[in-house]
């Protein structure tokens, strides 16, 4: 592999990373809105049934890619979920 080709791959990664960050920001804005809604309506921040549905759905999506390991997907979504809970608590 030439250095030029490596640089092109790295540029693709940079674009993908920027997209991921934008999508995470969009997700967190929605999470904050959900937190405010839950607070106004006296709904608990954590709803285990919903979390189980989300995780199950995400694992299926990851599985369909044939390159994302279930453990990897679960680790990422656990981090997103923890941050989301903290964000909703402070809303």
C-alpha positions as CSV (number, residue, x, y, z in Angstrom):
1,X,0.0,0.0,0.0
2,X,1.4,3.4,-1.0
3,X,1.4,6.3,1.5
4,X,-1.0,8.1,-0.9
5,X,-3.5,5.3,-0.6
6,X,-3.1,5.3,3.2
7,X,-3.7,9.0,3.3
8,X,-6.9,8.6,1.2
9,X,-8.1,5.9,3.7
10,X,-7.4,8.3,6.6
11,X,-9.3,11.1,4.9
12,X,-12.3,8.7,4.6
13,X,-12.0,8.0,8.3
14,X,-11.9,11.7,9.1
15,X,-15.1,12.2,7.2
16,X,-16.8,9.3,8.9
17,X,-15.7,10.5,12.3
18,X,-17.1,13.9,11.6
19,X,-20.4,12.3,10.7
20,X,-20.4,10.2,13.8
21,X,-19.8,13.3,16.0
22,X,-22.6,15.2,14.3
23,X,-25.0,12.3,14.7
24,X,-24.1,11.9,18.4
25,X,-24.6,15.6,19.0
26,X,-28.1,15.3,17.3
27,X,-28.8,12.3,19.5
28,X,-27.8,14.1,22.7
29,X,-30.0,17.1,21.8
30,X,-32.9,14.7,21.5
31,X,-31.9,13.0,24.8
32,X,-32.0,16.4,26.6
33,X,-35.5,17.0,25.2
34,X,-36.6,13.6,26.4
35,X,-35.1,14.4,29.8
36,X,-37.1,17.6,30.1
37,X,-40.3,15.9,29.0
38,X,-39.8,13.1,31.6
39,X,-39.1,15.7,34.3
40,X,-42.3,17.6,33.4
41,X,-44.4,14.5,33.4
42,X,-42.8,12.7,36.4
43,X,-41.4,9.9,34.4
44,X,-38.3,8.0,35.7
45,X,-35.1,8.7,33.7
46,X,-34.3,5.0,33.3
47,X,-36.9,2.7,31.8
48,X,-35.4,-0.8,31.6
49,X,-37.9,-2.1,29.1
50,X,-37.0,0.7,26.6
51,X,-33.3,0.2,27.2
52,X,-33.6,-3.5,26.5
53,X,-35.5,-2.8,23.3
54,X,-32.9,-0.3,22.1
55,X,-30.0,-2.6,22.9
56,X,-31.6,-5.6,21.2
57,X,-32.4,-3.5,18.1
58,X,-28.9,-2.1,17.9
59,X,-27.3,-5.5,18.3
60,X,-29.4,-6.8,15.4
61,X,-28.4,-3.8,13.3
62,X,-24.7,-4.5,14.1
63,X,-25.1,-8.1,13.3
64,X,-26.4,-7.3,9.9
65,X,-23.3,-5.4,9.0
66,X,-21.3,-8.6,9.4
67,X,-18.3,-6.6,10.7
68,X,-19.5,-5.2,14.0
69,X,-19.1,-7.6,16.9
70,X,-22.0,-7.8,19.4
71,X,-19.6,-7.1,22.3
72,X,-18.3,-3.9,20.6
73,X,-21.8,-2.7,19.9
74,X,-23.0,-3.3,23.4
75,X,-19.9,-1.5,24.9
76,X,-20.5,1.5,22.7
77,X,-24.2,1.7,23.5
78,X,-23.7,1.2,27.2
79,X,-21.4,4.3,27.2
80,X,-24.0,6.2,25.1
81,X,-26.7,5.1,27.5
82,X,-24.8,6.1,30.6
83,X,-24.1,9.5,29.2
84,X,-27.7,9.9,28.1
85,X,-28.9,9.1,31.7
86,X,-26.6,11.7,33.1
87,X,-27.7,14.2,30.5
88,X,-31.4,13.6,31.2
89,X,-30.8,13.9,35.0
90,X,-29.3,17.3,34.5
91,X,-32.1,18.5,32.2
